Amino acid sequence: MHFSPLALASTELVKPSGSDAQLIIAALAGVAAIILMITWLKVHPFLALAIASIGVGIGAGLAPADTVVSFGNGFGATMTSVGILVGFGAMFGKILVDSGGADRIVDTLVKRSSPRTLPWTMALIGALIGLPMFFEVGVVLLMPVIVLVSRRAKMPLMRVAIPAIAGLSVMHGLVPPHPGPLVAVTTLGANLGLTIALGIAVAIPTVIIAGPLFSVFAARWVPISAPALFESDDEKAEASDRKRPSFGIAVAGILLPVVLMLLKALWDAFDENGGGPVKALFEFLGTPMIALGIAVLFGMVFFARSAGMSRDQVQTSLGSGLPAIAGILLIVGAGGGFKQVLIDTGIGTLIAHAVTDSGISVILVAWFVAALVRVATGSATVAIVTAAGILAPVTAHLAGPEVSLVVLAVGAGSLFLSHVNDAGFWLIKEYLGTTVGQTFKTWSVVECIISVVGLGGALLLGLVI
């Protein structure tokens, strides 16, 4: 069963609105316009995607009014399927932080680790924290921990930092229900539970290689100590007796929506009766909107009660998580509009036929397109929505596992080569106190390793499944 009926309906192949040459020129010009507007003219990605969508539609032969309708339909469908989930995810992440649940996870894992296992523990912390949170939020949360752990353990900064940020980044690009992969799941019509399972299978070796293993080399290439940050927080952290959720409750809250969606996928895969009340229950609880909504309710009850938060504090926490995602929601919605214009003009039909006839792996094509947009724009979100929109018609007639692997390829490609046009590059640089060159040697290399290993994992699974 696919994730969204809207996604399925939008991927039907339609009659082209113009000649092949006209469609190709319009598509290439549209992607080029998005890249130029974001990188050169410094136009916000939401506006760049909207302008390019209208230009592509008209250039490909659609009537201007039809182009506007097409963009609006795609925007609305995407917001219907993704917007609610991103909102729930932001709320859950905020109450996890404000209640001290995230701190509890970090403190517990660090205290139980020896110097030899500490890089592996930091990778696990990064992955756990990164699952429900946006990358930038995870970085801000983890940086004080990274610096303090490096200082207390007297370990090179890169041995601690690289595994943690690798775990964050892998979750950001490969594992739903994180918003990035979730957009690709929706746009391409993939099975969410299956994509989560395959994403975890690829994410584990990717985190190991890009995190603890690469950190050995990163520490040699950039042998620096922890910067003079958060020094006054040492005693405060050690003396803190703040009420917080237990480790078990915090982890249970993070894993609850993932488990519900995985159970639904497993039930769909192994249930031979095709119905019944139990199946209906799993279908309901495993629906992404319901699963994430249950996680938010779980946090409101168990996180808040354990932390002694009042009703007003819970309300403030949940509400304060929403403004930060407004821009992301608009970008995602505009990406859905761009996708629908590509489909309604028939450009998608042309791309689908070209990829099918070329014999080139769809997984490889998906990764390359996402990586190209990522390097050009610096935005993983723009890379995902653009590549998924282009590939949507191609995946319309693929089997479920193949579509999930294309999702992973798009996610992996969207992480390739973070450099000076990526806000995350400068965020990492400033927090770690590295030079531009040192940031390239560490953070940029981490992103390349994650991207390439993620692609390799998708290709290998494609041979097995």
N, C-alpha and C positions, 0 to 999 in steps of 0.2 A: 504494500500500500504506500502510495506516495504521500509526501508531507502536506501538499496543499492542492486542492482542486483548482484554485486559481492559477497556480503554477503550471498545472497540466494543460489547462485551457489555453494558456498563452503561448505554448510551445508548438501549436499545430502549424504545419507548413502552409503558407498562403501563396497565392499567385503573385509574382513579382510586379511591382508598380512601374518599373522601367526596364531598360535594356541591362544586360549583364555589366557592361562597361560603366553605365551610369550608376548602378548599385555599388560596384566596387569603389568607384571614385568617391561616392557619397560616404561610404563607410570609412574609408581611409581618411578622408578629409575630416570626418567627425571625430575620430580618435585623435588625429593630429591637433584638431582645434582644442579638444579637452586638455591635452598635454601642454600646448602653448599657452592657453589661458591660465592654467594653474601655475606653470613654472615661470613664464616670462612676464605676463601681464598681472600676475598675482591675484587673479580672480578666485573667489571662494569656490571650492569644488561643486557645491550645490548649484550655483549660478552657471558655472562652466558646463555642467552636465545638462542643465535645462536648455541653455542656448544651443549646445551642440545637438541635442535631440531634435529641436525644431528645425535646425539647419539640415540635418541628415534627412528628416522626413520630406521636407520640401525639395531638397536636392535629388532625392531618389524618386520623385514623381508623385508623392502624395499631395493632395490639396492642403493648403495651409490650415483650414479648419479641421480637416481630418487628422492632421499631424498633432494639433493641440489636443484633440479628443484622445488620440492614441497615447500621448504622453501622460495625460491625466488618468487614463485607465491603468496604465502601468504603475504610476505613482500610487494610486489608491490601492491596487491589489497588493503591492509590496508592503505598504504601511499596514494593511489589514493582517497580513501574515507574519510580519516581522516587528512592526512598531510596538505592539503590545508586549512581545517577548523581550525586546530591548528595555522597555520601561520596567518590567518586572525584574529583569536582571540588574538594572541600576539600583533599584530599591533594595534588593537583597544584598548586593555588595556593600551598600552604604550602611545598612543596619549591622552587617557582619563586622564592619570596621568600628562603628560607633559603640557597639556593645562590648568591644574588646575580644570578640571571638577570633578575629584574625591574629591578634597579639597572642592569644592563648595557643593557637596552633604553632606559631613561630617559636614561642618560648619553650613549649613542651618538646618539640623536635630537636631544638638546639641543645637543650640540657641533656638529652639522651644520646648525644653523639660524641664520639671520640675525634681527635684531630684528623685521623685517617678517613673517617666516614663523614666528616663535616661537609665536604663539597657535595657529596651525594644527598645529604640531608637538605642542604640549601637548594639543590635542584628539585627535591620533592616539595619543599616549601613554596618555591616559585610556581610549580605546577598547580599545587592546591589553591594558592591565592589567585593564580591567573585564570582558573577555570570560570569563576563567576564574575570577574572584574575586567574592565578595560585595561589595556596595557599601561597607559599613563598613570592610572590610579594605582595599579600594582607596583609600579616603579616608585612612586611617591611613598607608598606604604612600606616597601621593603628596604629602601635605601638606608634609613636609620638602623635597621636590623643588620644589613650587610656591613656597614661601617663599624658598628659596635662589636659584631661577632669577629670581624677581622682583627680589631684592636685587642679584644679580650683573649682571643685564641692565639694572638701573635702569629698570624698566618698572612702570607702575601694577599693583598686585596683581591687580585684576580682569581685566586683559588676559591674565594668565597663569592665574589660578585658574578663571575661568568656563569656558574651553574644556576644561580637564582634567576638571572635575567633570561637565560636560555629556557628555563622552565616556563617563565611568563610568556615569552615570545612563541614557543611551540603551542601553548594553549590558545594564544591569540589567533594563530593561523590555521590550526589543524582540527581542533576539537569543538564541535557544537556542545552545549548551546551558547558558546561565545558568539557575539553578534556577527563577526566576520564570516566564519564558516556557515553560520545560520543563514546569512544572505545568499550564499552560494547554494545551500541546500534548497532554499525556497525557489530561487530563480531557475535552477536546473531540474527541479522536481524530484529530488533524491529522497530516499527513505531516511528519516532522521535517526531512528534507532540504529539502523545498520551503519550509517555514516559515523555515529558516535563510536560504535564498536571498532570499525576499521580505523577511525582516527586515533583511538587509544592504542591500537596495535602498532600504528606507525609512530605515534608520539613517544612511546617508551624508548625505543632505541635512538630516536632522534635527540631526545633530551640527554641521554647518556653520552652520546658522541659529541654533541655541541656543548654540553655542560661540563661534567666532571672530567672527562677525558681531554677535551680541548683546553680546559683551564690550566692544565699542567704546562702546556706550551705558551699560553697567554701570559702566565706568571713569569716565564723566562723572557718573553719578548718585551714585556712591560713590567719590570720588577719594582713596583711601587707599594708603599704602605698606605693604610687608610688615611684619607684626608682629615684635616682638623674640623670635622663637622660633628654635631650632636654630642660634643664632649660633656656638656652640662647635663645630658640625659642619662649618663651612666648611673650615677647614684639614684636618680629618680626611678630608673627602670628597676634597679635592684631592690629599692625600698618600697616599691609600689605594692599596696595591699588592696588595690581596686577590685571590686567584684567583677568577675567575668564569667562567661559560659565555660563549662568544662571542655576539655579537648574532644571528648566523644560527641558532645552536643554540637560543637562547632563543625567538626568533620561531617557529622550526619546531615547537617543542614546543607553543606556544599554538595554532598553526594546524592541527596534525596531526589532532585529532579532528574539527574543522570540515570539513577537506578530505575525510576519509574518509566522513563522513556526506553531504556534497555529492556525492561521486562515486557513492555508492549511489543517491541520488535521481536523478542524471542518467542512470545506467544503467537505472533503472526506467522513466524517461521515454522513452528512445530505443531500448531494446532491443526488437526486434520478434520475436525468436526465443522469448522467454519462458522460457529455461532455459539449461542448460549449466554447466560447471564455473567459467567466468569469472564468470558472474552469481552463482553460489553463493558465490564468494570475496568479491565486492563486498557481497553481502547480509550475510555474516558480519562483514567488517571495518567495514562502515558501520552495524552495529547500535550504538546509542548506548552501551550498556554496554561493548561490546568496544572501540569507538573511544576512549572515555575511559579504559578500562583500559590500552590501549596507550599513551596519553599519559602515564599515571602511570609505567608501566614505562620509557618514554623518559626521563622526568625522573629516575628512580632511577639510570639508567645514565649518560646524557649530562650532565645537570645536576650530578649528584653527582661524577662523574669530573672534570669541568672545574673544579669548586670544591674538589676534594681532600677531599671529605667521606668519613668512615669509614662502615662499615656501621651502627655504633651511631648515628651522627649522622643517617643517612638514616632509620633506624627511628624515632628520636625526632621528626624533622621530620614524617614522615608521620602518626605517632600524634597529635601535638600539634594537627594541623589538624582533628581530629574533634570534640572536646568543644564547640567553638564552634557547631557546626551542629545540636546535639541539639535545641534549642528550635525551630529552623526545621523540622526533620524532623517533629516532633510537630504543629506548626501545619499543615504540608502534609498530613500523614496525616489530621488531623481535618477539614481541608477536603474531602478525598476522602470521608470518612464523611458529611459534611453533604450533599455532592453526591448520594451514593447514596440517602440518605433522601429527598431531593427527588424522585429518580427513582422509587423504590419506592412512594411514596405516590401517584404519578400527578400530582403538582404539575408535574413537568417536562412531562408531556403537555399540561397546560392552558396552560403558558407557551408551549410550542412552537406550539400552535394560535393563541394570542393574537397572537404576533409575526407568524406567517405571514399571518393574516387582516388584520392592521392595515396591511400594506403598508409599514411603517417598515423601513428598512434594518437588518438584523441587526447589521451592523458598528457602526452608530450606537448601537443599543440596548446592545451589549456594552460600548462605550466609556462610555456614560452610567452603567451599573450599576457598573462598576469605579471610575469617578471618584467616584461618590456614596459608596461604601464607603471609598475612600481618604481623602476629605476628612473623613469622620466618624470614622474610626478612626486615621488617620495611618500605617497599615501597608499597604505595597504588596503584601506577601505575602497578607495577609487579603483585600485587594481582589481579587487574582487568583483565589485559590481560591474565594471566594464567587461572583464573577461567572461564572467558568468553570463552577461547579456549577449555577448557575441556567440558563446558556445551553447546557449539554451536550445536552439533548434537542432543542434547536432546530437544532443543527449535525449531528444524526445522519443527516440525509438531504440535506445540502449536498454539493456537489462539493468535491474536495480543495483546490483553490486558495481557494475561499470560506472553508473552515474555517481555513486558515492566516491569512487576512486577519482573521477574527474573533479569532484568537489575538493578532495584532498590535494589534487594537483594545482587547482586554482589557489587554494590557501597557501600551499608551499611557495608557489610563484610570487604571491603577494608579499612575501617576506624577503625576497632576494635583494642583497646589496643595499642596505641602509647607508645613506651618505648625507652630504651637506644639505640636500633639499628635504630631508626628513626631520620633523620636529623631535622624534625619538632619539635621533643621533645626538642632538645638542643637549637633550635632557640627560642622557647617559653620560655624556662628556662632562657636563658641569657638576653632576653629583659625584662622579668618581674622581674628578680633579685631573683628568688626563688632557694631553694635547690633542690637536686634530689628528696628527699622525698616529698617536697611540690609540685613539678611538677607532681609527680605521683598522689597526692591527688586532683589535680585540672585538669590539661590538660589531663592526661591519663584517668581519670574518665569521663571527657567530651566526649572523643572519644568513650568510651565504651557505654555511654548513647546514643549517636547519633547512633551508630551501632545497638544496641538492639532495640531502638525505631523505627529506620528505618525498621528493619526486621519486627517488629510488625505491622507497618503501611502497609507494603507490604502484609503480611499474612491476615490482616483484609480486605484490598481491594480485595484480592483474593476470600474471602468469599462473597463479595458484587457483584463483577462484574460477 
